[in-house]
Structure formats: C-alpha cells, structure tokens
Amino acid sequence: MHRASVRAIAVRLIEAHDRASTIAPIAATTPGFDVDAAYDVLHEIERYRVAQGWRPVGRKIGFTNRTIWPRYGVDRPMAAHVWSHTVQYAGAARATQSLARFVQPRIEPEVVFKLAAPIAAGAGALAVLEATEWIAAGFEIVQSYFPDWRFTAADCTAAFGLHAALVVGEPCAIDAANRNRI
C-alpha cells in the first residue's frame, strides 16, 4: 500500500478511537487491504500515539482461541501494544473500569505475564515459563470500531488489535521455588 493510504487509514482509526465511533470495515472499502498492510497501519498509529506521549508497556496477542475464528471471520492471531494509557493494576484485588469511552465493548479474562528475558522463536512452554518474571489474572476490554463486530483479520489487526483497556491483578512472582509447581 502507498504511504498516503496507510496514513489515511491510520487517521480514520485514530478518529474512531478518539470519538468512540464506528467506521466501515477497511477491507470492505480498500481493495487489497491485507494483514501486512494492517500492520503498516498499526505501526503508523503507534508512531502517532508515541508522539502524543503514549508509552508502550507490553503486548497483547488476540485471537489465540482458534474455535472463535469462524465467528469473527479471522484466520490467525494478531499482536498489538498495550499502553500506559490503557493499563491499570488492580489494587487490593479490586478495579473499576468505565466503559463510557469504548465502542461496542466486551470483556475477556486474561492471563497476564511479564517476561524477564527474551524468548526464542519456537520455544516451548517450559522455556516461556523460565523466562517469566511474574504471572497474574486480569481482564481486557476489547472493542470493535466495525459495526456488529463484523471485520476481517486485517481490520482488527489495524484497529489496535481491538484493545481498549487491560486490568492486571496481583502479580505472583515466578521463581525456582514455585516454577516446578506450575
């Protein structure tokens, strides 16, 4: 895609976010819009948000549950940042999250973890656990800028990975003493 097209789509999504409004699915209105182009749009949005003072504090991976792919018309997981503006930590095992600024919000339970070390591509579960500093229960508020949650994998990838907010519960440190019990 041309840089101008990527920038125009990024602006549409940023405006939809900032106004809490819906837009037509991008893939339905932009011939050739695919997942690679969606990541270009997402990177443009990330550059814009960083320039606004947003700070990436982690990553989310969406659509890891393959059983829901047909319901949403996606065919793969996707990744996006979570931001200092969108993450809160539950104090005393309690949190409140207003839904007023979100579009068609839904809640998803999450397993949240912080890595202490990089993970090699193709690493197994034990390698991931060994690289994990802590783990916590959490919930994510996801949202769809696309009416009735109708979109393609490219649409939801470009749209911040559908991320709206993340609430992180009390972290439980992973160390040599408890790693073998998990």
C-alpha positions as CSV (number, residue, x, y, z in Angstrom):
1,M,0.0,0.0,0.0
2,H,1.1,3.5,-0.6
3,R,2.3,5.5,2.4
4,A,-0.6,8.0,1.9
5,S,-3.2,5.3,2.0
6,V,-1.6,3.8,5.2
7,R,-1.6,7.2,6.8
8,A,-5.3,7.9,5.8
9,I,-6.5,4.6,7.3
10,A,-4.5,5.2,10.5
11,V,-6.2,8.6,10.8
12,R,-9.6,7.1,10.4
13,L,-8.9,4.5,13.1
14,I,-7.5,7.1,15.5
15,E,-10.5,9.3,15.0
16,A,-12.8,6.4,15.5
17,H,-11.0,5.6,18.8
18,D,-10.9,9.2,20.0
19,R,-14.6,9.8,19.1
20,A,-15.8,6.3,20.3
21,S,-17.5,5.8,16.9
22,T,-17.8,3.1,14.3
23,I,-16.5,3.0,10.8
24,A,-17.0,0.7,7.8
25,P,-14.6,-2.2,7.7
26,I,-11.4,-1.2,6.0
27,A,-11.1,-4.4,3.9
28,A,-14.6,-3.8,2.6
29,T,-13.7,-0.3,1.3
30,T,-10.0,-0.7,0.4
31,P,-9.1,-3.2,-2.3
32,G,-6.0,-5.3,-1.4
33,F,-6.1,-4.4,2.3
34,D,-4.4,-7.4,3.9
35,V,-2.7,-8.3,7.2
36,D,0.7,-7.0,6.0
37,A,-1.0,-3.6,5.2
38,A,-2.8,-3.7,8.5
39,Y,0.5,-4.0,10.4
40,D,1.8,-1.0,8.4
41,V,-1.3,0.9,9.6
42,L,-0.8,-0.2,13.2
43,H,2.8,0.9,13.1
44,E,1.7,4.3,11.9
45,I,-0.9,4.5,14.7
46,E,1.8,3.6,17.2
47,R,4.1,6.3,15.9
48,Y,1.3,8.8,16.3
49,R,0.5,7.7,19.8
50,V,4.1,7.8,20.9
51,A,4.3,11.3,19.6
52,Q,1.3,12.1,21.8
53,G,3.2,10.8,24.8
54,W,1.7,7.4,25.0
55,R,4.2,4.8,26.2
56,P,4.0,1.1,25.1
57,V,4.2,-1.1,28.2
58,G,3.5,-4.5,26.8
59,R,2.0,-6.6,24.0
60,K,-1.3,-8.4,23.6
61,I,-2.0,-11.3,21.3
62,G,-5.5,-11.6,20.2
63,F,-7.5,-14.4,18.6
64,T,-5.3,-17.2,20.1
65,N,-8.6,-19.2,20.6
66,R,-9.0,-20.8,17.2
67,T,-12.5,-22.0,17.9
68,I,-13.8,-18.4,17.6
69,W,-12.1,-17.6,14.3
70,P,-15.1,-18.6,12.1
71,R,-17.5,-16.5,14.3
72,Y,-15.3,-13.4,13.6
73,G,-14.0,-14.1,10.2
74,V,-10.4,-14.2,11.2
75,D,-7.8,-16.8,10.3
76,R,-4.9,-16.1,12.6
77,P,-3.8,-14.5,15.9
78,M,-2.6,-10.9,15.8
79,A,-0.4,-8.7,18.1
80,A,-0.6,-5.1,19.2
81,H,0.8,-2.9,22.0
82,V,-0.9,-2.2,25.3
83,W,-0.2,1.3,26.6
84,S,0.5,3.2,29.8
85,H,-2.8,5.0,28.9
86,T,-4.7,1.7,28.7
87,V,-3.3,-0.5,31.5
88,Q,-4.2,-0.3,35.2
89,Y,-3.2,-2.5,38.1
90,A,-5.9,-3.7,40.5
91,G,-5.1,-2.6,44.0
92,A,-6.2,-4.8,46.8
93,A,-7.6,-7.2,44.3
94,R,-10.2,-4.6,43.1
95,A,-10.5,-2.5,40.0
96,T,-13.1,-0.3,38.3
97,Q,-13.1,0.4,34.6
98,S,-15.6,2.8,33.0
99,L,-16.9,1.6,29.6
100,A,-18.1,5.1,28.5
101,R,-15.3,5.8,26.1
102,F,-15.3,2.5,24.3
103,V,-17.2,1.3,21.2
104,Q,-19.1,-2.0,21.5
105,P,-17.0,-3.1,24.5
106,R,-16.6,-6.7,25.5
107,I,-14.7,-8.2,28.4
108,E,-12.3,-11.1,28.2
109,P,-10.5,-12.9,31.0
110,E,-6.7,-12.9,30.5
111,V,-3.6,-14.5,31.8
112,V,-1.1,-11.6,32.1
113,F,2.6,-12.2,32.5
114,K,5.8,-10.2,32.5
115,L,8.9,-11.6,30.8
116,A,12.3,-11.3,32.5
117,A,14.2,-12.5,29.4
118,P,13.6,-12.8,25.6
119,I,12.1,-16.0,24.3
120,A,13.5,-17.7,21.2
121,A,11.2,-18.3,18.3
122,G,9.6,-21.7,18.5
123,A,10.4,-22.0,22.2
124,G,8.3,-24.5,24.2
125,A,6.1,-23.9,27.3
126,L,8.9,-24.6,29.7
127,A,11.2,-22.1,28.1
128,V,8.4,-19.5,28.3
129,L,7.9,-20.3,31.9
130,E,11.6,-20.0,32.7
131,A,11.7,-16.5,31.0
132,T,8.6,-15.3,33.0
133,E,9.1,-13.0,35.9
134,W,5.5,-13.0,37.2
135,I,2.0,-14.0,36.2
136,A,-1.4,-12.5,37.1
137,A,-5.0,-12.9,36.4
138,G,-6.5,-10.0,34.5
139,F,-9.2,-8.9,32.1
140,E,-9.1,-7.0,28.9
141,I,-11.8,-4.8,27.5
142,V,-11.8,-5.2,23.7
143,Q,-13.8,-3.0,21.4
144,S,-14.8,-3.0,17.7
145,Y,-14.9,0.1,15.6
146,F,-16.7,-2.0,13.0
147,P,-20.5,-2.3,13.3
148,D,-21.8,-5.6,14.8
149,W,-18.2,-6.9,15.3
150,R,-18.0,-7.7,11.5
151,F,-14.4,-7.5,10.3
152,T,-11.5,-9.4,8.7
153,A,-8.2,-10.3,10.3
154,A,-6.7,-7.3,8.6
155,D,-9.4,-4.9,10.0
156,C,-8.9,-6.0,13.6
157,T,-5.1,-6.0,13.4
158,A,-5.1,-2.4,12.2
159,A,-7.6,-1.4,14.8
160,F,-5.2,-1.7,17.7
161,G,-5.8,-5.4,17.9
162,L,-9.2,-4.5,19.2
163,H,-7.5,-3.5,22.5
164,A,-9.3,-0.9,24.7
165,A,-8.1,-1.5,28.3
166,L,-6.3,-4.1,30.4
167,V,-6.7,-4.5,34.2
168,V,-3.9,-6.6,35.8
169,G,-4.4,-8.4,39.1
170,E,-1.9,-9.1,41.8
171,P,1.3,-10.4,40.2
172,C,2.7,-13.7,41.5
173,A,6.4,-13.9,41.2
174,I,7.7,-17.0,39.3
175,D,10.9,-18.3,40.9
176,A,12.8,-21.5,41.2
177,A,10.7,-22.4,44.3
178,N,7.4,-22.3,42.6
179,R,8.3,-22.8,38.9
180,N,8.1,-26.6,39.2
181,R,4.6,-26.4,40.7
182,I,3.0,-24.5,37.8
